[in-house]
Amino acid sequence: MPHYRELKFRAVTTLQRRVVNPLSTRLPAQCLLETTGRKSGLPRRTPVGGRRVAQAFWIVSEFGEKAQYVRNIQADPRVRVRIGGRWHTGTAQLLAQDDPRARLRRLPLFNSAVVRAVGTNLLTVRIDLDD
């Protein structure tokens, strides 16, 4: 990975971890993804911008397999997603064969713009909802 991509990754993830995520997880309308920490076994909640289509919830990770929630999904794909204030259980799938840029065109506009702007390794994630 070129040096600038690593610096961008560190800057963006630090800002997300320390400022954006703590604020946005408190917003009742914010979609949240809850994974199980691969080392701690504790629930880990991450604000996400995605869209439910039938029995699936779609998101695009801006840092692919470097994202902590993606690494947690690799260890345990069982997740929960808060959509519209209601929690849903499901199983996450990492879809390397999907075109994440095309997928972003079908997801919420503001979040998609941010993911395109800061992302360095886009990866589509589909969560098959149980209910």
Secondary structure by P-SEA (a helix, b strand, c coil): ccaaaaaaaaaaaaaaacccaaaaaacccbbbbbbcccccccbbbbbbbbbbcccbbbbbbccccccaaaaaaaaccccccccccbbbbbbbbbcccccaaaaaaaccaaaaaaaaacccbbbbbbbbccc
